[in-house]
Amino acid sequence: MGEQEEKRLPAIEASVHQALLKAAPFGLQFKGLGVFPSPRRARIIWAGVAAGTDELASLARSLEDTLAEKGFSRERRPFRAHLTLGRVRRPLPEGLLPAGLAGESAFCTAQSTVQSLRLYQSRLTPRGAQYTVIQEFFLSDRGKLRESKN
């Protein structure tokens, strides 16, 4: 979502809650590694999603729709389910990253169950980003939602 004013937090929390009302726990598995935007200009190292892609895409659409109803801008880029593993601050020596990732195409995790979604606040510091959980939303087996304030 990018930087948001603190006064918009209640609308964000309400949007997450509304978007997840019909969602139930689902399986999620990561497989394969890659980089954004390209191996030559890698800025983000990610793991791909092997199971749970459709559920994540549905949640992303639902959340974006509920946020748009409250006046938030829609994301311009298409949704691509992935797990960000790290960010590259400075360009790496040519050939280092692609060579390291080439041997990781077999990377695969066990499948686990997504039972909650956490809303984070990030603060950029000279030592890197610091993340704080603002609220955790638990999915229930009946597609109803429980929530936990931290």
Phi, psi and omega in degrees: 000343183076189183290134180227150176289144182300329181294345179271355182303315179301322178292323178294313180299317179297323179293317178298314180302311181297318182295332184264000184304322183261001183276143176241161176306149181213161180280144180221132179220139179255142181208133178080154179236154177199186181223153171244146352277336179202162179302326180288331182235041185302128176241333182227133175256129186226160171251138180280166180253124180262325178227137180103003182301313182296318180296318178296318179296320179296316178297318180297316178298313181299315179295316180298320179296314182292324176292319179298323177298335181261012174093007178277148179288145175281151177290135180279328182277148177292149179290132176227107182297127179195168174243118178287121180265330181187165177240144180259120181282316182238152177303139178272157177305139183305134178089342184293309184292309180302322180295319180293324181279335182302323180279358184255014179295341179274357179304127180203132178262165170289156177281138176230171184258128174279119182243351181204166174232135179249135174264122184249152167251134176244141176236125178275129178232167177301337181267004181117179182284143174243131185247136178231132177286125177271314181202147176244131179250121182264132175277146178246163181294341181263009182076009176261165189241138167249153176228154180228122175274138176267000000 
